[in-house]
Amino acid sequence: ILNLFTLTTSILLITSFITLAAHYLPLRNINTEKSSPYECGFDPLNSARIPFSFRFFLVAILFLLFDLEIALLFPLPLNILISPPLEPVIITFIFLLILTLGLIFEWINGGLDWAE
């Protein structure tokens, strides 16, 4: 119980220290551009119905796909310790091979070219 209390206390102290430091240490230079609710470089005075490029959505979806890949690979080290080491390595290799083939397909078809 003492170890649990020590661990909980140290976690609370460290997180509260980091939170307070993040709140009080940065210099805050607030101007109209930074405090504007609009993001991504869009002009807030223009029409809100400007069409987006299909390439923008394609690159965003590819980013999400490869970002999700990292989350799916997180359990790999623990899985290697629990199950026979060859099984998760083969599954991971197949998973990465499929993703690499998809990336090569997108690259060959010009899906990664931002400008046409």
Secondary structure as GFF3:
##gff-version 3
##sequence-region A 1 116
A	DSSP	alpha_helix	2	24	.	.	.	ID=ss1
A	DSSP	alpha_helix	54	73	.	.	.	ID=ss2
A	DSSP	alpha_helix	76	82	.	.	.	ID=ss3
A	DSSP	alpha_helix	86	108	.	.	.	ID=ss4
###
